[in-house]
Amino acid sequence: MKKRGGLPAIGDLPMMNAPQLQAVHRELFGAEHPIANCQHLRRKIAWHLQAAKNDGLPESVRQYAIAIARGTELRLRISENAARRLAQVPLEQTVTTTVIQTRDARLPMPGSLIVKKYKAETVVVKVLNEGFEYDGRRFASLSAIAGEITGTRWNGFAFFGLEKERRRAR
């Protein structure tokens, strides 16, 4: 059961063997995959077909992918690009992008909740695309929320324990 452009349906992938999967990969990406692992190929092809069917990726998935890319060591990306050039993958079938850090790396992704016990109270702060939400109000910084809670000036990252996590990660 083939779909448009000779590509298989996602449901057909489990019945395909390695050479068939490599042919589909070649059609989708312009080159054979260096690893002929059927399970990996099925997942990669199914993911691509599903994303194409749904007109690309949702914004939340794009942001998650960008977060993963930020954590990827540059030499891994460089070696993958070099391998593509050596395989003579046509330029129109490659993607080059630059990941620009637009948010402080200590902050969790937008939509995340920061939870802190302070005295006898549990403080919950929602991370927004721009700013934070606490107690039904928007704040520009974590420091402003820390000041609201304690009545004194605080570094917001220190108050919520976000600096410690960054130091441990190094």
DSSP file (Angstrom, degrees, kcal/mol; ACC not computed):
  #  RESIDUE AA STRUCTURE BP1 BP2  ACC     N-H-->O    O-->H-N    N-H-->O    O-->H-N    TCO  KAPPA ALPHA  PHI   PSI    X-CA   Y-CA   Z-CA
    1    1 A M              0   0    0      0, 0.0     8,-1.1     0, 0.0     2,-0.3   0.000 360.0 360.0 360.0  92.8    0.0    0.0    0.0
    2    2 A K  B     -A    8   0A   0      6,-0.2     2,-0.1     1,-0.1     3,-0.1  -0.633 360.0-152.7 -91.2 146.6    2.1    2.9   -1.3
    3    3 A K    >   -     0   0    0      4,-3.8     3,-1.3     1,-0.3     4,-0.2  -0.278  47.5 -35.9-101.4-167.9    1.2    6.5   -0.7
    4    4 A R  G >  S+     0   0    0      1,-0.2     3,-1.5     2,-0.2    -1,-0.3  -0.097 126.0  16.1 -52.7 145.2    1.9    9.7   -2.7
    5    5 A G  G 3  S-     0   0    0      1,-0.3    -1,-0.2    -3,-0.1    -2,-0.0   0.662 127.9 -71.2  66.9  17.4    5.3    9.9   -4.5
    6    6 A G  G <  S+     0   0    0     -3,-1.3    -1,-0.3     1,-0.3    -2,-0.2   0.527  95.0 139.7  78.2   4.7    5.9    6.2   -4.1
    7    7 A L    <   -     0   0    0     -3,-1.5    -4,-3.8    -4,-0.2    -1,-0.3  -0.576  52.3-116.9 -82.5 146.0    6.5    6.4   -0.4
    8    8 A P  B     -A    2   0A   0      0, 0.0    -6,-0.2     0, 0.0     2,-0.2  -0.320  26.6-105.5 -76.1 162.6    5.1    3.7    1.9
    9    9 A A    >>  -     0   0    0     -8,-1.1     3,-1.4     1,-0.1     4,-0.7  -0.518  33.2-111.5 -77.5 156.6    2.4    4.2    4.5
   10   10 A I  G >4 S+     0   0    0      1,-0.3     3,-1.0     2,-0.2    -1,-0.1   0.876 118.4  59.5 -58.4 -37.5    3.7    4.2    8.1
   11   11 A G  G 34 S+     0   0    0      1,-0.2    -1,-0.3     2,-0.1     4,-0.2   0.696  99.3  58.2 -65.9 -18.9    1.8    0.9    8.6
   12   12 A D  G X4 S+     0   0    0     -3,-1.4     3,-1.2     1,-0.2     4,-0.4   0.693  84.0  82.8 -82.3 -19.8    3.8   -0.8    5.8
   13   13 A L  G X< S+     0   0    0     -3,-1.0     3,-1.6    -4,-0.7    -1,-0.2   0.846  81.4  59.9 -58.4 -39.5    7.2   -0.1    7.5
   14   14 A P  G 3  S+     0   0    0      0, 0.0    -1,-0.3     0, 0.0    -2,-0.1   0.791 104.8  51.2 -62.1 -24.5    7.2   -3.1    9.8
   15   15 A M  G <  S+     0   0    0     -3,-1.2     2,-0.3    -4,-0.2    -2,-0.2   0.515  92.1  98.6 -88.1  -3.9    6.9   -5.5    6.9
   16   16 A M    <   -     0   0    0     -3,-1.6     2,-0.1    -4,-0.4    26,-0.1  -0.600  63.8-141.1 -89.6 144.4    9.9   -4.0    5.0
   17   17 A N     >  -     0   0    0     -2,-0.3     4,-2.6     1,-0.0     5,-0.2  -0.362  36.2 -87.8 -93.4 179.1   13.4   -5.4    5.1
   18   18 A A  H  > S+     0   0    0      1,-0.2     4,-2.7     2,-0.2     5,-0.2   0.895 124.6  48.7 -59.4 -46.4   16.7   -3.5    5.3
   19   19 A P  H  > S+     0   0    0      0, 0.0     4,-1.9     0, 0.0    -1,-0.2   0.899 113.5  48.2 -62.5 -37.5   17.2   -3.0    1.5
   20   20 A Q  H  > S+     0   0    0      2,-0.2     4,-2.0     1,-0.2    -2,-0.2   0.919 112.7  48.1 -66.3 -42.6   13.6   -1.7    1.1
   21   21 A L  H  X S+     0   0    0     -4,-2.6     4,-2.7     1,-0.2    -1,-0.2   0.892 109.8  52.4 -65.2 -38.9   14.0    0.6    4.1
   22   22 A Q  H  X S+     0   0    0     -4,-2.7     4,-2.7    -5,-0.2    -1,-0.2   0.886 107.7  52.6 -63.1 -37.7   17.4    1.9    2.7
   23   23 A A  H  X S+     0   0    0     -4,-1.9     4,-2.0     2,-0.2    -2,-0.2   0.909 110.9  46.3 -64.4 -41.7   15.6    2.6   -0.6
   24   24 A V  H  X S+     0   0    0     -4,-2.0     4,-2.5     2,-0.2     5,-0.2   0.917 112.4  50.8 -66.0 -42.4   12.9    4.6    1.2
   25   25 A H  H  X S+     0   0    0     -4,-2.7     4,-3.3     1,-0.2     6,-0.5   0.918 109.5  50.7 -60.0 -43.5   15.6    6.4    3.2
   26   26 A R  H  X S+     0   0    0     -4,-2.7     4,-1.8     1,-0.2    -1,-0.2   0.894 111.3  48.7 -60.9 -40.6   17.5    7.2   -0.1
   27   27 A E  H  < S+     0   0    0     -4,-2.0    -2,-0.2     2,-0.2    -1,-0.2   0.885 118.8  38.7 -67.1 -39.0   14.3    8.6   -1.6
   28   28 A L  H  < S+     0   0    0     -4,-2.5    -2,-0.2    -5,-0.1    -1,-0.2   0.902 132.5  21.2 -78.0 -42.5   13.5   10.8    1.5
   29   29 A F  H  < S-     0   0    0     -4,-3.3    -3,-0.2     2,-0.3    -2,-0.2   0.467  97.9-117.5-113.7  -4.3   17.0   12.0    2.4
   30   30 A G  S  < S+     0   0    0     -4,-1.8     2,-0.3    -5,-0.4    -4,-0.2   0.523  86.8  58.3  83.0   4.3   19.0   11.6   -0.8
   31   31 A A  S    S-     0   0    0     -6,-0.5    -2,-0.3    58,-0.1     2,-0.1  -0.988  87.2 -96.7-158.8 156.0   21.5    9.1    0.7
   32   32 A E        -     0   0    0     -2,-0.3   -10,-0.1    -6,-0.1    -9,-0.1  -0.462  46.2-107.9 -71.7 150.6   21.6    5.6    2.3
   33   33 A H        -     0   0    0      1,-0.1    -1,-0.1    -2,-0.1    -7,-0.1  -0.628  21.2-132.1 -77.6 137.8   21.7    5.6    6.0
   34   34 A P  S    S+     0   0    0      0, 0.0     2,-0.5     0, 0.0    -1,-0.1   0.720  94.0  58.9 -65.8 -18.8   25.2    4.5    7.3
   35   35 A I        -     0   0    0      2,-0.1    -2,-0.1     1,-0.1     6,-0.0  -0.950  68.9-157.9-114.2 125.8   23.6    2.1    9.7
   36   36 A A        +     0   0    0     -2,-0.5     2,-0.7    -4,-0.1     3,-0.1  -0.084  41.3 142.5 -93.5  35.4   21.4   -0.7    8.3
   37   37 A N     >  -     0   0    0      1,-0.2     4,-2.6     2,-0.0     5,-0.2  -0.683  41.9-153.4 -78.8 115.2   19.5   -1.3   11.5
   38   38 A C  H  > S+     0   0    0     -2,-0.7     4,-3.0     1,-0.2     5,-0.2   0.898  91.2  51.0 -59.2 -45.2   15.9   -2.0   10.5
   39   39 A Q  H  > S+     0   0    0      1,-0.2     4,-2.2     2,-0.2    -1,-0.2   0.918 112.5  46.5 -61.3 -43.0   14.3   -0.7   13.8
   40   40 A H  H  > S+     0   0    0      2,-0.2     4,-2.6     1,-0.2    -1,-0.2   0.932 113.5  48.6 -64.0 -46.0   16.2    2.5   13.6
   41   41 A L  H  X S+     0   0    0     -4,-2.6     4,-2.9     1,-0.2     5,-0.3   0.916 110.1  51.8 -61.4 -43.7   15.4    3.1    9.9
   42   42 A R  H  X S+     0   0    0     -4,-3.0     4,-2.8    -5,-0.2     5,-0.2   0.932 112.4  46.1 -58.7 -45.7   11.7    2.3   10.6
   43   43 A R  H  X S+     0   0    0     -4,-2.2     4,-2.5    -5,-0.2    -2,-0.2   0.928 114.4  46.8 -64.0 -45.0   11.6    4.9   13.4
   44   44 A K  H  X S+     0   0    0     -4,-2.6     4,-2.2     2,-0.2    -2,-0.2   0.931 116.3  43.8 -63.9 -46.1   13.4    7.6   11.4
   45   45 A I  H  X S+     0   0    0     -4,-2.9     4,-2.9    -5,-0.2     5,-0.2   0.919 114.3  49.9 -66.4 -43.8   11.3    7.1    8.3
   46   46 A A  H  X S+     0   0    0     -4,-2.8     4,-2.6    -5,-0.3     5,-0.2   0.911 110.4  50.6 -61.6 -42.1    8.0    6.9   10.3
   47   47 A W  H  X S+     0   0    0     -4,-2.5     4,-2.4    -5,-0.2    -1,-0.2   0.933 112.7  46.4 -60.4 -45.9    8.9   10.1   12.2
   48   48 A H  H  X S+     0   0    0     -4,-2.2     4,-2.4     2,-0.2    -2,-0.2   0.915 113.4  48.2 -64.1 -43.9    9.7   11.9    8.9
   49   49 A L  H  X S+     0   0    0     -4,-2.9     4,-2.3     1,-0.2    -1,-0.2   0.905 112.9  48.4 -63.9 -40.9    6.5   10.7    7.2
   50   50 A Q  H  X S+     0   0    0     -4,-2.6     4,-1.7    -5,-0.2    -2,-0.2   0.911 111.5  48.9 -67.0 -41.9    4.4   11.6   10.2
   51   51 A A  H  <>S+     0   0    0     -4,-2.4     5,-3.0    -5,-0.2    -2,-0.2   0.912 112.9  48.4 -63.2 -41.8    5.9   15.1   10.4
   52   52 A A  H ><5S+     0   0    0     -4,-2.4     3,-1.3     1,-0.2    -2,-0.2   0.887 109.4  53.0 -65.5 -38.3    5.4   15.6    6.7
   53   53 A K  H 3<5S+     0   0    0     -4,-2.3    -1,-0.2     1,-0.3    -2,-0.2   0.850 110.3  47.9 -64.3 -34.6    1.7   14.5    7.0
   54   54 A N  T 3<5S-     0   0    0     -4,-1.7    -1,-0.3    -5,-0.1    -2,-0.2   0.079 122.1-103.6 -96.5  23.4    1.1   17.0    9.8
   55   55 A D  T < 5S-     0   0    0     -3,-1.3    -3,-0.2    -5,-0.1     2,-0.2   0.898  76.9 -51.1  57.7  44.8    2.7   19.9    7.9
   56   56 A G  S   <S-     0   0    0     -5,-3.0    -2,-0.1    -8,-0.1    -3,-0.0  -0.469  91.0 -31.5  96.2-165.2    5.9   19.9    9.9
   57   57 A L        -     0   0    0     -2,-0.2     2,-0.0     1,-0.1    -6,-0.0  -0.671  56.9-111.8 -96.6 144.7    6.6   19.9   13.6
   58   58 A P     >  -     0   0    0      0, 0.0     4,-2.2     0, 0.0     3,-0.5  -0.380  35.1-111.2 -64.8 154.8    4.6   21.5   16.4
   59   59 A E  H  > S+     0   0    0      1,-0.2     4,-2.6     2,-0.2     5,-0.2   0.854 117.1  57.6 -58.3 -37.4    6.3   24.5   18.0
   60   60 A S  H  > S+     0   0    0      1,-0.2     4,-1.8     2,-0.2    -1,-0.2   0.892 108.5  45.9 -63.2 -38.3    6.8   22.6   21.2
   61   61 A V  H  > S+     0   0    0     -3,-0.5     4,-2.6     2,-0.2    -2,-0.2   0.890 110.7  53.2 -70.9 -39.2    8.7   19.8   19.4
   62   62 A R  H  X S+     0   0    0     -4,-2.2     4,-2.3     1,-0.2    -2,-0.2   0.926 110.0  47.9 -59.6 -44.4   10.8   22.4   17.5
   63   63 A Q  H  X S+     0   0    0     -4,-2.6     4,-2.1     1,-0.2    -1,-0.2   0.887 111.0  51.0 -64.5 -38.6   11.8   24.0   20.8
   64   64 A Y  H  X S+     0   0    0     -4,-1.8     4,-2.1     2,-0.2    -1,-0.2   0.912 110.1  49.7 -63.9 -43.0   12.7   20.6   22.3
   65   65 A A  H  X S+     0   0    0     -4,-2.6     4,-2.6     1,-0.2    -2,-0.2   0.891 109.6  51.3 -63.1 -40.0   14.9   19.8   19.3
   66   66 A I  H  X S+     0   0    0     -4,-2.3     4,-2.2     2,-0.2    -1,-0.2   0.898 108.2  52.2 -64.3 -39.5   16.6   23.2   19.6
   67   67 A A  H  X S+     0   0    0     -4,-2.1     4,-1.2     2,-0.2    -2,-0.2   0.899 111.0  47.2 -63.2 -40.0   17.3   22.4   23.3
   68   68 A I  H  X S+     0   0    0     -4,-2.1     4,-0.8     1,-0.2     3,-0.4   0.920 110.4  52.6 -65.4 -43.1   18.8   19.1   22.3
   69   69 A A  H >< S+     0   0    0     -4,-2.6     3,-0.8     1,-0.2    -2,-0.2   0.873 104.1  56.5 -62.0 -37.0   20.9   20.8   19.6
   70   70 A R  H 3< S+     0   0    0     -4,-2.2    -1,-0.2     1,-0.2    -2,-0.2   0.865 108.8  47.5 -61.6 -34.3   22.2   23.3   22.2
   71   71 A G  H 3< S+     0   0    0     -4,-1.2     2,-0.3    -3,-0.4    -1,-0.2   0.597  90.1 102.1 -83.2 -11.3   23.5   20.4   24.3
   72   72 A T  S << S-     0   0    0     -4,-0.8     2,-0.1    -3,-0.8     5,-0.0  -0.553  81.6-112.8 -76.7 134.0   25.1   18.6   21.3
   73   73 A E    >>  -     0   0    0     -2,-0.3     4,-1.2     1,-0.1     3,-1.1  -0.445  20.8-128.7 -67.2 137.8   28.8   18.9   21.1
   74   74 A L  H 3> S+     0   0    0      1,-0.3     4,-2.4     2,-0.2     5,-0.2   0.836 104.6  61.9 -57.8 -37.3   29.8   21.0   18.1
   75   75 A R  H 3> S+     0   0    0      1,-0.2     4,-2.2     2,-0.2    -1,-0.3   0.823 100.1  55.3 -64.5 -28.8   32.4   18.4   16.9
   76   76 A L  H <> S+     0   0    0     -3,-1.1     4,-1.9     2,-0.2    -1,-0.2   0.926 110.0  45.2 -66.8 -43.8   29.6   15.8   16.5
   77   77 A R  H  X S+     0   0    0     -4,-1.2     4,-2.2     1,-0.2    -2,-0.2   0.890 112.7  51.6 -66.1 -38.6   27.6   18.1   14.2
   78   78 A I  H  X S+     0   0    0     -4,-2.4     4,-2.4     1,-0.2    -2,-0.2   0.919 109.6  49.0 -64.4 -43.6   30.8   19.0   12.3
   79   79 A S  H  X S+     0   0    0     -4,-2.2     4,-2.2     2,-0.2    -1,-0.2   0.878 110.3  51.5 -66.8 -35.9   31.6   15.4   11.7
   80   80 A E  H  X S+     0   0    0     -4,-1.9     4,-2.0     2,-0.2    -1,-0.2   0.929 111.2  47.6 -64.0 -44.0   28.1   14.6   10.5
   81   81 A N  H  X S+     0   0    0     -4,-2.2     4,-2.1     1,-0.2    -2,-0.2   0.890 110.9  51.5 -64.1 -38.7   28.2   17.5    8.0
   82   82 A A  H  X S+     0   0    0     -4,-2.4     4,-2.5     1,-0.2    -1,-0.2   0.899 108.2  52.1 -64.4 -39.7   31.7   16.3    6.8
   83   83 A A  H  X S+     0   0    0     -4,-2.2     4,-2.0     1,-0.2    -1,-0.2   0.887 108.1  51.7 -63.7 -38.4   30.3   12.8    6.3
   84   84 A R  H  <>S+     0   0    0     -4,-2.0     5,-2.3     2,-0.2     4,-0.2   0.914 110.4  48.5 -64.0 -41.7   27.4   14.3    4.2
   85   85 A R  H ><5S+     0   0    0     -4,-2.1     3,-1.3     1,-0.2    -2,-0.2   0.918 110.8  50.1 -64.8 -42.1   29.9   16.2    2.0
   86   86 A L  H 3<5S+     0   0    0     -4,-2.5    -1,-0.2     1,-0.3    -2,-0.2   0.856 108.7  52.4 -63.5 -34.3   32.0   13.1    1.5
   87   87 A A  T 3<5S-     0   0    0     -4,-2.0    -1,-0.3    -5,-0.2    -2,-0.2   0.470 112.3-126.4 -78.8  -0.9   28.9   11.1    0.5
   88   88 A Q  T < 5 -     0   0    0     -3,-1.3    -3,-0.2    -4,-0.2    -2,-0.1   0.871  38.9-179.4  56.0  42.4   28.2   13.9   -2.0
   89   89 A V      < -     0   0    0     -5,-2.3    -1,-0.2     1,-0.1   -58,-0.1  -0.603  37.2-105.4 -69.0 127.0   24.7   14.5   -0.7
   90   90 A P    >   -     0   0    0      0, 0.0     3,-2.0     0, 0.0    -1,-0.1  -0.218  22.3-122.4 -57.3 144.1   23.3   17.3   -2.9
   91   91 A L  G >  S+     0   0    0      1,-0.3     3,-1.8     2,-0.2    -2,-0.1   0.823 109.9  62.6 -58.9 -33.4   23.1   20.7   -1.1
   92   92 A E  G 3  S+     0   0    0      1,-0.3    -1,-0.3     3,-0.0    -3,-0.0   0.631 103.1  51.9 -70.0  -9.4   19.4   21.0   -1.7
   93   93 A Q  G <  S+     0   0    0     -3,-2.0     2,-0.3   -63,-0.1    -1,-0.3   0.223  99.9  78.2-108.1  12.9   18.9   17.9    0.4
   94   94 A T    <   -     0   0    0     -3,-1.8     2,-0.5    -5,-0.1   -64,-0.0  -0.854  65.8-146.7-118.0 157.6   21.0   19.2    3.3
   95   95 A V        -     0   0    0     -2,-0.3     2,-0.5     2,-0.0    -3,-0.0  -0.986  10.2-171.3-125.1 130.5   20.0   21.6    6.0
   96   96 A T        +     0   0    0     -2,-0.5     2,-0.3     2,-0.0    -2,-0.0  -0.980  16.6 162.1-120.3 132.7   22.4   24.1    7.7
   97   97 A T        -     0   0    0     -2,-0.5     2,-0.5     2,-0.0    -2,-0.0  -0.964  31.6-135.2-145.4 160.7   21.3   26.0   10.7
   98   98 A T        -     0   0    0     -2,-0.3     2,-0.7     2,-0.0    -2,-0.0  -0.980  17.3-141.3-117.8 130.4   22.8   28.0   13.5
   99   99 A V        -     0   0    0     -2,-0.5     2,-0.6   -30,-0.1    -2,-0.0  -0.830  19.3-164.6 -93.0 116.1   21.5   27.6   17.0
  100  100 A I        -     0   0    0     -2,-0.7     2,-0.7     2,-0.0   -30,-0.1  -0.891  20.2-127.8-105.4 124.8   21.4   30.9   18.7
  101  101 A Q        +     0   0    0     -2,-0.6     4,-0.0     1,-0.2     3,-0.0  -0.590  38.0 163.6 -71.9 112.3   21.0   31.0   22.5
  102  102 A T        +     0   0    0     -2,-0.7     2,-0.3     2,-0.1    -1,-0.2   0.547  58.7  50.1-106.8 -11.4   18.1   33.3   23.1
  103  103 A R  S    S-     0   0    0      4,-0.1     2,-0.3     2,-0.0     6,-0.0  -0.882  96.2 -91.4-125.3 156.9   17.3   32.3   26.7
  104  104 A D    >   -     0   0    0     -2,-0.3     3,-1.8     1,-0.2    -2,-0.1  -0.516  34.2-135.6 -64.2 128.7   19.4   31.9   29.8
  105  105 A A  T 3  S+     0   0    0      1,-0.3    -1,-0.2    -2,-0.3    -3,-0.0   0.687 100.6  65.8 -64.4 -18.5   20.6   28.3   29.9
  106  106 A R  T 3  S+     0   0    0      2,-0.1    -1,-0.3    59,-0.0    59,-0.1   0.698  86.9  87.4 -76.0 -17.8   19.8   28.0   33.6
  107  107 A L  S <  S-     0   0    0     -3,-1.8    -4,-0.1     1,-0.1     2,-0.0  -0.590  79.0-124.4 -85.2 141.8   16.1   28.5   32.9
  108  108 A P        -     0   0    0      0, 0.0     3,-0.1     0, 0.0    -1,-0.1  -0.297  46.1 -76.2 -71.3 168.4   13.8   25.5   32.1
  109  109 A M    >   -     0   0    0      1,-0.1     3,-2.0     2,-0.1    18,-0.2  -0.254  62.0 -83.3 -63.1 151.6   11.8   25.5   28.9
  110  110 A P  T 3  S+     0   0    0      0, 0.0    18,-0.2     0, 0.0    -1,-0.1  -0.293 119.4  37.2 -55.6 140.1    8.6   27.8   28.7
  111  111 A G  T 3  S+     0   0    0     16,-3.7    17,-0.1     1,-0.4    -2,-0.1   0.172  90.4 123.3  98.7 -15.9    5.7   26.0   30.2
  112  112 A S    <   -     0   0    0     -3,-2.0    15,-2.9    15,-0.1     2,-0.4  -0.357  57.0-131.2 -75.0 157.8    7.8   24.4   33.0
  113  113 A L  E     -B  126   0B   0     13,-0.2     2,-0.6    -3,-0.1    13,-0.2  -0.929   7.9-153.4-112.0 135.5    7.1   24.9   36.6
  114  114 A I  E     -B  125   0B   0     11,-3.3    11,-2.7    -2,-0.4     2,-0.4  -0.943  17.1-165.9-105.0 122.9    9.7   25.9   39.2
  115  115 A V  E     +B  124   0B   0     -2,-0.6     2,-0.4     9,-0.2     9,-0.2  -0.931  11.4 171.5-116.7 132.9    8.7   24.7   42.7
  116  116 A K  E     -B  123   0B   0      7,-2.5     7,-3.8    -2,-0.4     2,-0.6  -1.000  28.4-136.2-141.4 136.0   10.4   25.9   45.9
  117  117 A K  E     +B  122   0B   0     -2,-0.4     2,-0.4     5,-0.2     5,-0.2  -0.822  27.5 177.8 -87.8 125.1    9.6   25.4   49.5
  118  118 A Y  E >   -B  121   0B   0      3,-3.1     3,-2.3    -2,-0.6     2,-0.2  -0.960  59.6 -47.7-133.7 116.6    9.9   28.7   51.4
  119  119 A K  T 3  S-     0   0    0     -2,-0.4     0, 0.0     1,-0.3     0, 0.0  -0.445 122.4 -25.7  55.3-124.0    9.1   28.7   55.1
  120  120 A A  T 3  S+     0   0    0     -2,-0.2     2,-0.3    -3,-0.1    -1,-0.3   0.245 123.8  89.5 -99.5  14.1    5.7   26.8   55.4
  121  121 A E  E <   -B  118   0B   0     -3,-2.3    -3,-3.1     2,-0.0     2,-0.6  -0.852  67.8-138.8-116.5 144.7    4.7   27.7   51.8
  122  122 A T  E     -B  117   0B   0     -2,-0.3     2,-0.5    -5,-0.2    -5,-0.2  -0.914  22.5-153.8 -99.4 120.2    5.2   25.9   48.5
  123  123 A V  E     -B  116   0B   0     -7,-3.8    -7,-2.5    -2,-0.6     2,-0.5  -0.820   9.7-169.6 -97.4 128.1    6.0   28.5   45.8
  124  124 A V  E     -B  115   0B   0     -2,-0.5    11,-0.5    -9,-0.2     2,-0.4  -0.978   4.0-176.9-122.3 123.1    5.1   27.6   42.2
  125  125 A V  E     -BC 114 134B   0    -11,-2.7   -11,-3.3    -2,-0.5     2,-0.5  -0.971  15.6-145.8-120.2 129.9    6.4   29.7   39.3
  126  126 A K  E     -BC 113 133B   0      7,-2.6     7,-2.4    -2,-0.4     2,-0.5  -0.829  15.6-133.2 -96.5 131.3    5.5   29.1   35.7
  127  127 A V  E     - C   0 132B   0    -15,-2.9   -16,-3.7    -2,-0.5     5,-0.2  -0.723  27.7-168.7 -83.6 125.4    8.1   29.9   33.1
  128  128 A L        -     0   0    0      3,-2.3     3,-0.4    -2,-0.5   -16,-0.1  -0.593  38.5-102.6-106.5 170.9    6.7   31.8   30.2
  129  129 A N  S    S+     0   0    0      1,-0.3     2,-0.4    -2,-0.2    -1,-0.1   0.905 120.1  21.2 -58.2 -40.7    8.1   32.7   26.8
  130  130 A E  S    S-     0   0    0     -3,-0.0    -1,-0.3     2,-0.0     2,-0.2  -0.871 132.2 -28.5-131.5  99.5    8.8   36.1   28.1
  131  131 A G  S    S-     0   0    0     -3,-0.4    -3,-2.3    -2,-0.4     2,-0.3  -0.606  77.8 -74.1  99.6-158.0    8.9   36.3   31.9
  132  132 A F  E     -CD 127 139B   0      7,-2.7     7,-2.9    -5,-0.2     2,-0.5  -0.934  23.8-135.0-143.3 158.8    7.3   34.3   34.6
  133  133 A E  E     +CD 126 138B   0     -7,-2.4    -7,-2.6    -2,-0.3     2,-0.4  -0.984  27.1 165.4-122.9 128.8    3.9   33.9   36.3
  134  134 A Y  E >   -CD 125 137B   0      3,-2.8     3,-2.0    -2,-0.5    -9,-0.1  -0.991  68.5  -6.6-141.8 132.5    3.5   33.7   40.1
  135  135 A D  T 3  S-     0   0    0    -11,-0.5     3,-0.1    -2,-0.4    -1,-0.1   0.843 129.2 -54.8  54.9  37.6    0.3   34.0   42.1
  136  136 A G  T 3  S+     0   0    0      1,-0.2     2,-0.3     0, 0.0    -1,-0.3   0.515 119.3 102.3  78.2   4.7   -1.7   34.9   39.0
  137  137 A R  E <   -D  134   0B   0     -3,-2.0    -3,-2.8     2,-0.0     2,-0.3  -0.878  69.1-121.0-121.7 154.6    0.6   37.8   38.1
  138  138 A R  E     -D  133   0B   0     -2,-0.3     2,-0.3    -5,-0.2    -5,-0.2  -0.726  25.8-171.2 -94.1 142.3    3.3   38.2   35.5
  139  139 A F  E     -D  132   0B   0     -7,-2.9    -7,-2.7    -2,-0.3     3,-0.1  -0.967  24.6-142.3-130.6 148.1    6.9   39.1   36.5
  140  140 A A  S    S+     0   0    0     -2,-0.3     2,-0.3    -9,-0.2    -9,-0.2   0.758  83.8  17.7 -79.6 -25.4    9.8   40.1   34.3
  141  141 A S     >  -     0   0    0      1,-0.1     4,-1.2    -9,-0.1    -1,-0.1  -0.958  67.2-121.9-145.7 161.0   12.4   38.3   36.4
  142  142 A L  H  > S+     0   0    0     -2,-0.3     4,-2.7     1,-0.2     5,-0.2   0.807 112.8  62.2 -69.7 -29.9   12.8   35.6   39.1
  143  143 A S  H  > S+     0   0    0      1,-0.2     4,-2.4     2,-0.2    11,-0.3   0.889 100.6  52.3 -63.1 -38.6   14.5   38.2   41.2
  144  144 A A  H  > S+     0   0    0      2,-0.2     4,-1.9     1,-0.2    -1,-0.2   0.890 111.2  46.9 -64.5 -38.6   11.3   40.2   41.3
  145  145 A I  H  X S+     0   0    0     -4,-1.2     4,-2.3     2,-0.2    -2,-0.2   0.922 111.0  51.3 -68.5 -43.4    9.3   37.2   42.4
  146  146 A A  H  X S+     0   0    0     -4,-2.7     4,-2.6     1,-0.2     6,-0.4   0.902 111.0  48.9 -60.2 -41.1   11.9   36.4   45.1
  147  147 A G  H  X S+     0   0    0     -4,-2.4     4,-2.5     1,-0.2    -1,-0.2   0.889 109.7  52.0 -64.4 -39.4   11.7   39.9   46.4
  148  148 A E  H  < S+     0   0    0     -4,-1.9    -2,-0.2     1,-0.2    -1,-0.2   0.888 114.7  42.8 -62.3 -40.4    7.9   39.7   46.4
  149  149 A I  H  < S+     0   0    0     -4,-2.3    -2,-0.2     1,-0.1    -1,-0.2   0.915 127.0  27.6 -74.9 -44.2    8.0   36.5   48.5
  150  150 A T  H  < S-     0   0    0     -4,-2.6    -3,-0.2     2,-0.3    -2,-0.2   0.721  92.9-129.1 -94.7 -23.5   10.7   37.4   51.0
  151  151 A G  S  < S+     0   0    0     -4,-2.5     2,-0.3    -5,-0.3    -4,-0.1   0.509  80.6  85.3  83.6   2.9   10.4   41.2   51.1
  152  152 A T  S    S-     0   0    0     -6,-0.4    -1,-0.3    -5,-0.1     2,-0.3  -0.848  90.6 -84.8-130.5 168.8   14.1   41.6   50.5
  153  153 A R        +     0   0    0     -2,-0.3     2,-0.3    -3,-0.1    -9,-0.1  -0.579  52.6 169.6 -77.5 134.2   16.4   41.7   47.5
  154  154 A W        -     0   0    0    -11,-0.3     2,-0.6    -2,-0.3    -7,-0.2  -0.979  42.8-113.9-139.1 150.5   17.4   38.3   46.1
  155  155 A N     >  -     0   0    0     -2,-0.3     4,-2.8     1,-0.2     5,-0.2  -0.803  32.4-144.2 -77.5 121.4   19.2   36.9   43.1
  156  156 A G  H  > S+     0   0    0     -2,-0.6     4,-2.2     1,-0.2     6,-0.2   0.860  96.2  51.6 -61.0 -38.6   16.3   35.0   41.6
  157  157 A F  H  4>S+     0   0    0      2,-0.2     5,-2.5     1,-0.2     6,-1.0   0.904 113.2  45.6 -65.7 -39.9   18.5   32.1   40.3
  158  158 A A  H >45S+     0   0    0      3,-0.2     3,-0.9     2,-0.2    -2,-0.2   0.925 111.8  51.8 -67.8 -44.2   20.1   31.7   43.7
  159  159 A F  H 3<5S+     0   0    0     -4,-2.8    -2,-0.2     1,-0.3    -1,-0.2   0.906 115.6  40.4 -59.3 -43.3   16.7   31.9   45.5
  160  160 A F  T 3<5S-     0   0    0     -4,-2.2    -1,-0.3    -5,-0.2    -2,-0.2   0.421 112.8-117.6 -89.8   2.3   15.2   29.2   43.3
  161  161 A G  T <>5S+     0   0    0     -3,-0.9     4,-0.9    -4,-0.4    -3,-0.2   0.736  74.5 129.5  74.4  22.9   18.3   27.0   43.3
  162  162 A L  H  >< +     0   0    0     -5,-2.5     4,-1.2    -6,-0.2    -4,-0.2   0.764  65.5  57.8 -83.3 -24.8   18.9   27.3   39.6
  163  163 A E  H  > S+     0   0    0     -6,-1.0     4,-2.1     1,-0.2    -1,-0.2   0.885 101.5  56.2 -70.6 -37.9   22.6   28.3   39.8
  164  164 A K  H  > S+     0   0    0     -7,-0.3     4,-2.2     1,-0.2    -1,-0.2   0.900 104.3  52.9 -61.0 -41.4   23.5   25.2   41.8
  165  165 A E  H  X S+     0   0    0     -4,-0.9     4,-1.6     1,-0.2    -1,-0.2   0.878 108.2  50.9 -62.9 -37.4   22.2   23.0   39.1
  166  166 A R  H  X S+     0   0    0     -4,-1.2     4,-1.0     2,-0.2    -1,-0.2   0.912 109.6  49.6 -67.2 -42.3   24.3   24.7   36.5
  167  167 A R  H >< S+     0   0    0     -4,-2.1     3,-0.6     1,-0.2    -2,-0.2   0.901 109.9  51.3 -63.7 -40.5   27.5   24.4   38.5
  168  168 A R  H 3< S+     0   0    0     -4,-2.2    -1,-0.2     1,-0.2    -2,-0.2   0.847 103.7  59.0 -64.3 -34.0   26.8   20.6   39.1
  169  169 A A  H 3<        0   0    0     -4,-1.6    -1,-0.2     1,-0.3    -2,-0.2   0.783 360.0 360.0 -68.8 -25.9   26.3   20.1   35.3
  170  170 A R    <<        0   0    0     -4,-1.0    -1,-0.3    -3,-0.6    -2,-0.2   0.482 360.0 360.0 -76.7 360.0   29.8   21.4   34.6
